Amino acid sequence: MRPFTPHDLRSTMKSHMRALGVPRDISEMCLNHKLSGVEGIYDRYTYFDECKEALERWAQFLVACEVAGDAEQITGAMVGQGAG
């Protein structure tokens, strides 16, 4: 097993956010990544509300995992309920 790194937390969050239905560009912005190419230059919108909603969804997921302890089951339930 390879050593744990802080980047592992970021990749875990990204993977679960996508599984929870968070759009790819919003999950990237939650990780403080910028839009690439021309889109990154022209699109000046902050996506604050979308990122806030995505991070609230992530927080709900973490709390549910702490209580129930089964990430796969929780992800499926949250996606099925609209996650938020």
Buried (B, 14 or more C-beta within 10 A) or exposed (E): EEEEEEEEEBEEBBEBBEBBBBEEBBBBBBEEEEBEEEEEEEEEEEBEEBBEBBBEBBEBBBEBBEEEEEBEEBBEBBEEEEBE
